[in-house]
Amino acid sequence: MRLNNTIQRRTILAELQKINCHPTAEELFQLVHLRLPRISLGAVYRNLAVLEKEGFNQTRAAKRLGISRSTLW
């Protein structure tokens, strides 16, 4: 399960880094879903919530998720 979560986080962040706008969670879900068909909208929301809570600070977000920064990014 932990590996699956890491893959989801990396994919979500990769998609966010590719676009030049501020997508809604639903728009981001549609992009991520193309690469990870089994991801849920809830998973996208949860990952965005962690990022937002930590001010999109990669180090703090990784710490809150209980993983290393290099694993997350």
PyMOL commands that set and color helices and strands:
alter all, ss='L'
color gray80, all
select helices_A, chain A and resi 2-18+25-35+41-53+58-65+69-72
alter helices_A, ss='H'
color red, helices_A
deselect
rebuild
show_as cartoon
